[in-house]
Amino acid sequence: MPGRSAVKIQVRVKPNSKKPSVTKGDDGVWIVAVKAPATEGKANDAVVRAVAAELGLAPSKVKILKGEKSKLKLLEVYD
């Protein structure tokens, strides 16, 4: 779409975490801890919501490009 820009963010997911958080690692990879388990896409949904909240965006603006079944994911964020 014209006028839409996207940024790619690499994310390392920590499912089943007691304290949900989003931190940016020294290597540029975001570490996203979520309470949701890594089953039935629950952690993926939680990661999308957490990153969107961190950036002040709607979850619909965040998409998983790669790593659906991996702890290391590549997200695309639209403004």
GROMACS elastic network, one bead per residue, 0.5 to 0.9 nm:
[ bonds ]
;  ai    aj funct       b0    kb
    1     4     6  0.58220   500
    1     5     6  0.86218   500
    2     5     6  0.82845   500
    4    78     6  0.67801   500
    4    79     6  0.66443   500
    5    77     6  0.83796   500
    5    78     6  0.58756   500
    5    79     6  0.62405   500
    6    76     6  0.62632   500
    6    77     6  0.53431   500
    6    79     6  0.66715   500
    7    75     6  0.82077   500
    7    76     6  0.56341   500
    7    77     6  0.51604   500
    7    78     6  0.65905   500
    7    79     6  0.84736   500
    8    65     6  0.88582   500
    8    74     6  0.67204   500
    8    75     6  0.55665   500
    8    77     6  0.62578   500
    9    28     6  0.84602   500
    9    29     6  0.72648   500
    9    30     6  0.73846   500
    9    73     6  0.83209   500
    9    74     6  0.58153   500
    9    75     6  0.51382   500
    9    76     6  0.63391   500
    9    77     6  0.75327   500
   10    28     6  0.76288   500
   10    29     6  0.51625   500
   10    30     6  0.62549   500
   10    31     6  0.88354   500
   10    72     6  0.71956   500
   10    73     6  0.58136   500
   10    75     6  0.62105   500
   10    76     6  0.88579   500
   11    24     6  0.89788   500
   11    28     6  0.89834   500
   11    29     6  0.54614   500
   11    31     6  0.57955   500
   11    32     6  0.67410   500
   11    47     6  0.88279   500
   11    71     6  0.79163   500
   11    72     6  0.57058   500
   11    73     6  0.51247   500
   11    74     6  0.61848   500
   11    75     6  0.72092   500
   12    29     6  0.67396   500
   12    30     6  0.61393   500
   12    32     6  0.61924   500
   12    33     6  0.84780   500
   12    70     6  0.87872   500
   12    71     6  0.55236   500
   12    73     6  0.63807   500
   12    74     6  0.89473   500
   13    30     6  0.84548   500
   13    31     6  0.60370   500
   13    32     6  0.50071   500
   13    33     6  0.59296   500
   13    34     6  0.75319   500
   13    43     6  0.81599   500
   13    44     6  0.87004   500
   13    47     6  0.74560   500
   13    70     6  0.83630   500
   13    72     6  0.64154   500
   13    73     6  0.76880   500
   14    17     6  0.63635   500
   14    20     6  0.89309   500
   14    31     6  0.73824   500
   14    32     6  0.61117   500
   14    34     6  0.62290   500
   14    35     6  0.84958   500
   14    38     6  0.89128   500
   14    43     6  0.86736   500
   14    71     6  0.71873   500
   15    20     6  0.89951   500
   15    32     6  0.83623   500
   15    33     6  0.60036   500
   15    34     6  0.51169   500
   15    35     6  0.60061   500
   15    36     6  0.58605   500
   15    37     6  0.53899   500
   15    38     6  0.59011   500
   15    43     6  0.61597   500
   15    71     6  0.84825   500
   16    19     6  0.89272   500
   16    20     6  0.89031   500
   16    33     6  0.77567   500
   16    34     6  0.61466   500
   16    36     6  0.54235   500
   16    37     6  0.50647   500
   16    38     6  0.75557   500
   16    43     6  0.83609   500
   17    20     6  0.61659   500
   17    21     6  0.88152   500
   17    33     6  0.57305   500
   17    34     6  0.54177   500
   17    36     6  0.76331   500
   17    37     6  0.85855   500
   18    33     6  0.83920   500
   18    34     6  0.78016   500
   18    35     6  0.60615   500
   19    33     6  0.70799   500
   19    34     6  0.72733   500
   19    35     6  0.70575   500
   20    32     6  0.74370   500
   20    35     6  0.60222   500
   20    50     6  0.84269   500
   21    31     6  0.78918   500
   21    32     6  0.58130   500
   21    33     6  0.50604   500
   21    34     6  0.68802   500
   21    50     6  0.78183   500
   22    30     6  0.68716   500
   22    31     6  0.57807   500
   22    33     6  0.64151   500
   22    34     6  0.87634   500
   22    50     6  0.71446   500
   22    51     6  0.72447   500
   22    54     6  0.72302   500
   23    29     6  0.87133   500
   23    30     6  0.56679   500
   23    31     6  0.51967   500
   23    32     6  0.65400   500
   23    33     6  0.86143   500
   24    27     6  0.82023   500
   24    28     6  0.63409   500
   24    29     6  0.61155   500
   24    31     6  0.60633   500
   24    32     6  0.86192   500
   25    28     6  0.53879   500
   25    29     6  0.53091   500
   25    30     6  0.56155   500
   25    31     6  0.65779   500
   26    29     6  0.73305   500
   26    30     6  0.89127   500
   27    30     6  0.85655   500
   32    47     6  0.66225   500
   32    50     6  0.75272   500
   32    51     6  0.78235   500
   33    36     6  0.89828   500
   33    47     6  0.79036   500
   33    50     6  0.87562   500
   34    37     6  0.79670   500
   34    43     6  0.67034   500
   34    46     6  0.63096   500
   34    47     6  0.67319   500
   34    50     6  0.79158   500
   35    43     6  0.77283   500
   35    46     6  0.79445   500
   36    39     6  0.82683   500
   36    42     6  0.57692   500
   36    44     6  0.85875   500
   36    45     6  0.86398   500
   36    46     6  0.65803   500
   36    47     6  0.89725   500
   37    40     6  0.84311   500
   37    41     6  0.84411   500
   37    42     6  0.62251   500
   37    43     6  0.55624   500
   38    41     6  0.65704   500
   38    42     6  0.62020   500
   38    44     6  0.75911   500
   38    69     6  0.84508   500
   38    71     6  0.89592   500
   39    42     6  0.58668   500
   39    43     6  0.69725   500
   39    44     6  0.89352   500
   40    43     6  0.80630   500
   40    44     6  0.87597   500
   41    44     6  0.51081   500
   41    45     6  0.62878   500
   41    46     6  0.86880   500
   41    68     6  0.80395   500
   41    69     6  0.84129   500
   42    45     6  0.52520   500
   42    46     6  0.62794   500
   42    47     6  0.86764   500
   43    47     6  0.60309   500
   43    48     6  0.86237   500
   44    47     6  0.50740   500
   44    48     6  0.62740   500
   44    49     6  0.86689   500
   44    64     6  0.80850   500
   44    68     6  0.71397   500
   44    69     6  0.86820   500
   45    48     6  0.52358   500
   45    49     6  0.62654   500
   45    50     6  0.86136   500
   45    59     6  0.89070   500
   46    49     6  0.50927   500
   46    50     6  0.59929   500
   46    51     6  0.85951   500
   47    50     6  0.50469   500
   47    51     6  0.61031   500
   47    52     6  0.84088   500
   48    51     6  0.53906   500
   48    52     6  0.60743   500
   48    53     6  0.85671   500
   48    59     6  0.60554   500
   48    60     6  0.84888   500
   48    61     6  0.89292   500
   48    62     6  0.59867   500
   48    63     6  0.70408   500
   48    64     6  0.76926   500
   48    75     6  0.83473   500
   49    52     6  0.51195   500
   49    53     6  0.60568   500
   49    54     6  0.85766   500
   49    58     6  0.79391   500
   49    59     6  0.52848   500
   49    60     6  0.88268   500
   49    62     6  0.81220   500
   50    53     6  0.51335   500
   50    54     6  0.61387   500
   50    55     6  0.87004   500
   50    59     6  0.83761   500
   51    54     6  0.50221   500
   51    55     6  0.62753   500
   51    56     6  0.84965   500
   51    57     6  0.83843   500
   51    59     6  0.80076   500
   51    62     6  0.76011   500
   51    77     6  0.89649   500
   52    55     6  0.52180   500
   52    56     6  0.59227   500
   52    58     6  0.57876   500
   52    59     6  0.51562   500
   52    60     6  0.82875   500
   52    61     6  0.72691   500
   52    62     6  0.63835   500
   52    77     6  0.82632   500
   53    57     6  0.60187   500
   53    58     6  0.73254   500
   53    59     6  0.76370   500
   54    57     6  0.77935   500
   55    58     6  0.88353   500
   57    60     6  0.81651   500
   57    61     6  0.65943   500
   57    62     6  0.82026   500
   57    77     6  0.89894   500
   57    78     6  0.87886   500
   57    79     6  0.77464   500
   58    61     6  0.56260   500
   58    62     6  0.76480   500
   59    62     6  0.55084   500
   59    63     6  0.82368   500
   60    63     6  0.73381   500
   60    78     6  0.87948   500
   61    76     6  0.81601   500
   61    77     6  0.57159   500
   61    78     6  0.50688   500
   61    79     6  0.68486   500
   62    75     6  0.67543   500
   62    76     6  0.58094   500
   62    78     6  0.65017   500
   63    74     6  0.86714   500
   63    75     6  0.55645   500
   63    76     6  0.52246   500
   63    77     6  0.65090   500
   63    78     6  0.85223   500
   64    67     6  0.73422   500
   64    68     6  0.69111   500
   64    73     6  0.69897   500
   64    74     6  0.60709   500
   64    76     6  0.63318   500
   64    77     6  0.89271   500
   65    68     6  0.78895   500
   65    73     6  0.75244   500
   65    74     6  0.54982   500
   65    75     6  0.54473   500
   65    76     6  0.64161   500
   66    69     6  0.86879   500
   66    70     6  0.84942   500
   66    72     6  0.84170   500
   66    73     6  0.55417   500
   66    74     6  0.50377   500
   66    75     6  0.71551   500
   67    71     6  0.70698   500
   67    72     6  0.60125   500
   67    74     6  0.64694   500
   67    75     6  0.88776   500
   68    71     6  0.82298   500
   68    72     6  0.86638   500
   68    73     6  0.68637   500
   68    74     6  0.89246   500
   69    72     6  0.86528   500
   69    73     6  0.85192   500
   70    73     6  0.64938   500
